[in-house]
Structure formats: C-alpha cells, structure tokens
Amino acid sequence: MRLILERRLERSRTAELLVPVVSIVLALLFSGVLLWIFGANPLETYVAMAKGAFGERYTFSETLVKAIPLMLTGLSVGIAFRMLFWNIGAEGQLIWGAIAATWVALFLPQRLGGLPDWAFLPTMAVAAFAMGALWGLIPGALKALLGVNEIITTLMLNYVALLWMQFLYTGPWKDPKGFGFPGTAQFPEAAWLPRLPWDLGRVHYGLVLAVVAAIFIWVVLRYTKWGLEIRVIGANPVAARYAGMDIARNILLVMCISGGVAGLAGFSQVAGVAHRLQNGIAVGDGFTAIIVAWLAKLNPWGILLVSLLLAGLSTGGDQLQITMGLPAAVAGVLQGSILFFVLGADVFTRYRLRVIRPQPPAHLRPVQAAKTPEPAN
C-alpha cells in the first residue's frame, strides 16, 4: 500500500475558509498542552497575552508600533512570492533602507549646505526605497540573468547588510557624544516621522505608509496588466514563457518593488521609532515577514491583519514575562505552532491523500466466469 499526494483539480472555497480557522485552533490546543506541561494554565496564559497586547490603549499602541515593520516587510516578500521568487532578504533590504535614511538625515544637509525642514522626510523615504530596491535587484539580476538560486543569495545578503550597519554605527558614523554607546547621533526633529493625532502613544505615520503600500500592491495585482503577468508567472512559468511574457524583466521589476517596500520599513524604524541608527533596528522582522505573508496567503489586506496579530503575540509575550514570570519565548512557540498547523493543513486544500493498494500477481487473482451471451429474440 502506498500513500501519495494528488493535486486537486478544484479547490473547495469552504475548505479554504475553514482550514485556517481550524488550524489556529489546533495550534492553540497544541501550545496549550506545552504550557500545561511546564506548569502554566493555558487559558490564563492566553487571556493574559490578549490583555497584554490589546487590552489597554498603551499596549495596543505598542502592538501597532511593532506591526508597522511587519506590515511593510510582509508586503515586500508577498509580492515577490506571488511570482514564485523566494525573497528571503527583506531583513537586509530593511537595513539598507535604514542606512540610506540615516545618511540623508545626518550627512546630506552638510553636503548641500542645508536642507529645508519639509524636504527631510520625503528625501529619506525616497533614498530608503532606492537602496532597498538596489539591494533587491542584486539577487534579482543573478536569478534573471544567470539562474542563481535566489534563496541562497537573498539569505546571505542579509548578513552582509547587517555587518555593514554594525560597522557604520560603531565606526565612522558613531556619535562622538554618545558616551561610548554604539549608535549614530540623533536625527534633527525635522527628520522624525510625526505621530498619529489619535492619542496612540508612539504610533507614527509609518502605519499610513503601510496602508498606502497595501493599496498600491492590491491595485497592481488585481487591476493591471503587469499584475496579471506576475500572477501568471507565479502560477505557470512555462505557460507564461509561451505566452511571450518576459520573465527576466518581471523578476527585476518585482524585486525592485519588493526591495523598495522593505527599505521603507527601515525608514519607518529609524525615522519613526529610534530617531537614529543603532542596535535593535534589525530584530528579525524581515524573517517574520515570511510567516506573515504565508499566513495571509499573500493577500495584501490579510498581511496587514496577520502582522497585527503576530505583533500582538510579541507584545503579549513580553507581558507574560512581566506578569506571570513565563519566558517571552512562549510567543515564539505559539507563532511557530500556528505556522506549522496552517501550512500543514493548507497542503490538504491543494492536494488530496490517495491510497494505492498493490495488485496481487496475475496467478493469484480470482478468475471471473465468462458471461453467457443472451440468445437473440
């Protein structure tokens, strides 16, 4: 007897809606068993996490702050995944966006003899997008022109970017008045992203930037010819090639947008939160974005929602450490469980499990009696 996975010809709409819900419930049950083994009440833990992430105005605002880079990096990898380009490099693209924004805020005015206050933020955003796009174009060009595996190149370039950032804020860009702490000088206030006017703590206009990026990507994918080409290449590259679509050109364009949006995540972090380049800018949001994109099934609106939920897990995990004495890693365990169950269950919406039973040898098969033909009337 053999078990094989066979692709379904049609996918049930009901199953696509129910599978994620059932998967999350199973993930909560699985994580609950782990919590119980370690002596924690699962229900109390989940209630404490929910209150710690969304229960008060302050905690909700901190959840939103953590969600902003996840939204932008999730949108970044989501559009690349649509075309089956596995961009694992959003973390590095975020870092270069932060570096570019920092250079504009601290060093460009010196070169130009000054910069008007209104020009700081637009110039920083453009520079961050451009550097993120350039960093994304490197693996894109290697894939399009030489066929180099993009998973390896995007992943390794993350560490190149991280080491460059550490070199800059501990070396030539280090604040001479920083009492030895690694980090650049603080940005001028004109280079700070303003906070939203709704009494939401540290929540800044990076949230608006993420929503605008989601609208742009949704419109491109749904209503433009280029979006159609992206979807067709992702669904069937061979058919796209026979239809005359330029796959290499589309790879370069998609990686330009993907890297640029991740660069904007770096801009939002240094301009909206830290107001300087320092340790803690790159905390793995570009890697978590992969989870975000897959859980949202690459839907831009779903990416915004899933980013908020995963940011809530992170904020709630911090509260568990404070209020219940549990390790903050509980949130990471829950994230991993949700991803495992959702992706595992998603396999069965695309494929069905088929049992193939071996046929007995011919000499062991039962002999069927030949049917006697009925006499004609």
KACORLIN-V315581 format. One record per residue. N is the residue number from 1. RES is the residue in one small letter. SS is DSSP state (a for helix, b for strand, c for the rest). Layout:
# KACORLIN-V315581
n->N res->RES ss->SS
n->N res->RES ss->SS
This chain:
# KACORLIN-V315581
n->1 res->m ss->c
n->2 res->r ss->b
n->3 res->l ss->b
n->4 res->i ss->b
n->5 res->l ss->b
n->6 res->e ss->b
n->7 res->r ss->b
n->8 res->r ss->c
n->9 res->l ss->c
n->10 res->e ss->c
n->11 res->r ss->c
n->12 res->s ss->c
n->13 res->r ss->a
n->14 res->t ss->a
n->15 res->a ss->a
n->16 res->e ss->a
n->17 res->l ss->a
n->18 res->l ss->a
n->19 res->v ss->a
n->20 res->p ss->a
n->21 res->v ss->a
n->22 res->v ss->a
n->23 res->s ss->a
n->24 res->i ss->a
n->25 res->v ss->a
n->26 res->l ss->a
n->27 res->a ss->a
n->28 res->l ss->a
n->29 res->l ss->a
n->30 res->f ss->a
n->31 res->s ss->a
n->32 res->g ss->a
n->33 res->v ss->a
n->34 res->l ss->a
n->35 res->l ss->a
n->36 res->w ss->a
n->37 res->i ss->a
n->38 res->f ss->c
n->39 res->g ss->c
n->40 res->a ss->c
n->41 res->n ss->c
n->42 res->p ss->a
n->43 res->l ss->a
n->44 res->e ss->a
n->45 res->t ss->a
n->46 res->y ss->a
n->47 res->v ss->a
n->48 res->a ss->a
n->49 res->m ss->a
n->50 res->a ss->a
n->51 res->k ss->a
n->52 res->g ss->a
n->53 res->a ss->a
n->54 res->f ss->a
n->55 res->g ss->c
n->56 res->e ss->c
n->57 res->r ss->a
n->58 res->y ss->a
n->59 res->t ss->a
n->60 res->f ss->a
n->61 res->s ss->a
n->62 res->e ss->a
n->63 res->t ss->a
n->64 res->l ss->a
n->65 res->v ss->a
n->66 res->k ss->a
n->67 res->a ss->a
n->68 res->i ss->a
n->69 res->p ss->a
n->70 res->l ss->a
n->71 res->m ss->a
n->72 res->l ss->a
n->73 res->t ss->a
n->74 res->g ss->a
n->75 res->l ss->a
n->76 res->s ss->a
n->77 res->v ss->a
n->78 res->g ss->a
n->79 res->i ss->a
n->80 res->a ss->a
n->81 res->f ss->a
n->82 res->r ss->a
n->83 res->m ss->c
n->84 res->l ss->c
n->85 res->f ss->c
n->86 res->w ss->c
n->87 res->n ss->c
n->88 res->i ss->c
n->89 res->g ss->c
n->90 res->a ss->a
n->91 res->e ss->a
n->92 res->g ss->a
n->93 res->q ss->a
n->94 res->l ss->a
n->95 res->i ss->a
n->96 res->w ss->a
n->97 res->g ss->a
n->98 res->a ss->a
n->99 res->i ss->a
n->100 res->a ss->a
n->101 res->a ss->a
n->102 res->t ss->a
n->103 res->w ss->a
n->104 res->v ss->a
n->105 res->a ss->a
n->106 res->l ss->a
n->107 res->f ss->a
n->108 res->l ss->a
n->109 res->p ss->a
n->110 res->q ss->a
n->111 res->r ss->a
n->112 res->l ss->a
n->113 res->g ss->c
n->114 res->g ss->c
n->115 res->l ss->c
n->116 res->p ss->c
n->117 res->d ss->c
n->118 res->w ss->c
n->119 res->a ss->a
n->120 res->f ss->a
n->121 res->l ss->a
n->122 res->p ss->a
n->123 res->t ss->a
n->124 res->m ss->a
n->125 res->a ss->a
n->126 res->v ss->a
n->127 res->a ss->a
n->128 res->a ss->a
n->129 res->f ss->a
n->130 res->a ss->a
n->131 res->m ss->a
n->132 res->g ss->a
n->133 res->a ss->a
n->134 res->l ss->a
n->135 res->w ss->a
n->136 res->g ss->a
n->137 res->l ss->a
n->138 res->i ss->a
n->139 res->p ss->a
n->140 res->g ss->a
n->141 res->a ss->a
n->142 res->l ss->a
n->143 res->k ss->a
n->144 res->a ss->a
n->145 res->l ss->a
n->146 res->l ss->a
n->147 res->g ss->c
n->148 res->v ss->c
n->149 res->n ss->c
n->150 res->e ss->a
n->151 res->i ss->a
n->152 res->i ss->a
n->153 res->t ss->a
n->154 res->t ss->a
n->155 res->l ss->a
n->156 res->m ss->a
n->157 res->l ss->a
n->158 res->n ss->a
n->159 res->y ss->a
n->160 res->v ss->a
n->161 res->a ss->a
n->162 res->l ss->a
n->163 res->l ss->a
n->164 res->w ss->a
n->165 res->m ss->a
n->166 res->q ss->a
n->167 res->f ss->a
n->168 res->l ss->a
n->169 res->y ss->a
n->170 res->t ss->a
n->171 res->g ss->c
n->172 res->p ss->c
n->173 res->w ss->c
n->174 res->k ss->c
n->175 res->d ss->c
n->176 res->p ss->c
n->177 res->k ss->c
n->178 res->g ss->c
n->179 res->f ss->c
n->180 res->g ss->c
n->181 res->f ss->c
n->182 res->p ss->c
n->183 res->g ss->b
n->184 res->t ss->c
n->185 res->a ss->c
n->186 res->q ss->c
n->187 res->f ss->c
n->188 res->p ss->c
n->189 res->e ss->a
n->190 res->a ss->a
n->191 res->a ss->a
n->192 res->w ss->c
n->193 res->l ss->c
n->194 res->p ss->c
n->195 res->r ss->b
n->196 res->l ss->c
n->197 res->p ss->c
n->198 res->w ss->c
n->199 res->d ss->c
n->200 res->l ss->c
n->201 res->g ss->c
n->202 res->r ss->c
n->203 res->v ss->c
n->204 res->h ss->b
n->205 res->y ss->c
n->206 res->g ss->a
n->207 res->l ss->a
n->208 res->v ss->a
n->209 res->l ss->a
n->210 res->a ss->a
n->211 res->v ss->a
n->212 res->v ss->a
n->213 res->a ss->a
n->214 res->a ss->a
n->215 res->i ss->a
n->216 res->f ss->a
n->217 res->i ss->a
n->218 res->w ss->a
n->219 res->v ss->a
n->220 res->v ss->a
n->221 res->l ss->a
n->222 res->r ss->a
n->223 res->y ss->a
n->224 res->t ss->c
n->225 res->k ss->a
n->226 res->w ss->a
n->227 res->g ss->a
n->228 res->l ss->a
n->229 res->e ss->a
n->230 res->i ss->a
n->231 res->r ss->a
n->232 res->v ss->a
n->233 res->i ss->a
n->234 res->g ss->a
n->235 res->a ss->a
n->236 res->n ss->c
n->237 res->p ss->a
n->238 res->v ss->a
n->239 res->a ss->a
n->240 res->a ss->a
n->241 res->r ss->a
n->242 res->y ss->a
n->243 res->a ss->c
n->244 res->g ss->c
n->245 res->m ss->c
n->246 res->d ss->c
n->247 res->i ss->a
n->248 res->a ss->a
n->249 res->r ss->a
n->250 res->n ss->a
n->251 res->i ss->a
n->252 res->l ss->a
n->253 res->l ss->a
n->254 res->v ss->a
n->255 res->m ss->a
n->256 res->c ss->a
n->257 res->i ss->a
n->258 res->s ss->a
n->259 res->g ss->a
n->260 res->g ss->a
n->261 res->v ss->a
n->262 res->a ss->a
n->263 res->g ss->a
n->264 res->l ss->a
n->265 res->a ss->a
n->266 res->g ss->a
n->267 res->f ss->a
n->268 res->s ss->a
n->269 res->q ss->a
n->270 res->v ss->a
n->271 res->a ss->a
n->272 res->g ss->a
n->273 res->v ss->a
n->274 res->a ss->a
n->275 res->h ss->c
n->276 res->r ss->c
n->277 res->l ss->c
n->278 res->q ss->b
n->279 res->n ss->c
n->280 res->g ss->c
n->281 res->i ss->c
n->282 res->a ss->c
n->283 res->v ss->c
n->284 res->g ss->c
n->285 res->d ss->a
n->286 res->g ss->a
n->287 res->f ss->a
n->288 res->t ss->a
n->289 res->a ss->a
n->290 res->i ss->a
n->291 res->i ss->a
n->292 res->v ss->a
n->293 res->a ss->a
n->294 res->w ss->a
n->295 res->l ss->a
n->296 res->a ss->c
n->297 res->k ss->c
n->298 res->l ss->c
n->299 res->n ss->c
n->300 res->p ss->a
n->301 res->w ss->a
n->302 res->g ss->a
n->303 res->i ss->a
n->304 res->l ss->a
n->305 res->l ss->a
n->306 res->v ss->a
n->307 res->s ss->a
n->308 res->l ss->a
n->309 res->l ss->a
n->310 res->l ss->a
n->311 res->a ss->a
n->312 res->g ss->a
n->313 res->l ss->a
n->314 res->s ss->a
n->315 res->t ss->a
n->316 res->g ss->a
n->317 res->g ss->a
n->318 res->d ss->a
n->319 res->q ss->a
n->320 res->l ss->a
n->321 res->q ss->a
n->322 res->i ss->a
n->323 res->t ss->a
n->324 res->m ss->c
n->325 res->g ss->c
n->326 res->l ss->c
n->327 res->p ss->c
n->328 res->a ss->c
n->329 res->a ss->a
n->330 res->v ss->a
n->331 res->a ss->a
n->332 res->g ss->a
n->333 res->v ss->a
n->334 res->l ss->a
n->335 res->q ss->a
n->336 res->g ss->a
n->337 res->s ss->a
n->338 res->i ss->a
n->339 res->l ss->a
n->340 res->f ss->a
n->341 res->f ss->a
n->342 res->v ss->a
n->343 res->l ss->a
n->344 res->g ss->a
n->345 res->a ss->a
n->346 res->d ss->a
n->347 res->v ss->a
n->348 res->f ss->a
n->349 res->t ss->a
n->350 res->r ss->a
n->351 res->y ss->b
n->352 res->r ss->b
n->353 res->l ss->b
n->354 res->r ss->b
n->355 res->v ss->b
n->356 res->i ss->b
n->357 res->r ss->c
n->358 res->p ss->c
n->359 res->q ss->c
n->360 res->p ss->c
n->361 res->p ss->c
n->362 res->a ss->a
n->363 res->h ss->a
n->364 res->l ss->a
n->365 res->r ss->c
n->366 res->p ss->c
n->367 res->v ss->c
n->368 res->q ss->c
n->369 res->a ss->c
n->370 res->a ss->c
n->371 res->k ss->c
n->372 res->t ss->c
n->373 res->p ss->c
n->374 res->e ss->c
n->375 res->p ss->c
n->376 res->a ss->c
n->377 res->n ss->c
